[in-house]
Amino acid sequence: MWKNVEKVVQKIEKVLPISSVHLMGSFVSTKRRPADVDFVVMLHTPVKLKNKKWSFDLVIAPDNKHGRELLEDNKKWMRQKYGAKKSEVMRYR
């Protein structure tokens, strides 16, 4: 799994200024929820204004059965956490 992460990070590094990458995992084979963070990419943010330094969550998933299950689990989690009227998952592209 970590070798796959390394390949993805190398591709990201070609277009984004990465300062560090942190890998994490539970090392448990049976997971209750498949949506977890496997690596965190820290980017250089040379902008001096604090409001221009932002963060967001990015999940990279395969376009297969596992990826679709991950997306559905995220939709359920958003509804559980924020409620059906205060959350929405929409397709961007």
Sequence and secondary structure as in RCSB ss.txt:
>XXXX:A:sequence
MWKNVEKVVQKIEKVLPISSVHLMGSFVSTKRRPADVDFVVMLHTPVKLKNKKWSFDLVIAPDNKHGRELLEDNK
KWMRQKYGAKKSEVMRYR
>XXXX:A:secstr
 HHHHHHHHHHHHTTS EEEEEE     SS S S    EEEEE    SSGGG          SSHHHHHHHHHHH
HHHHHHH TTS       
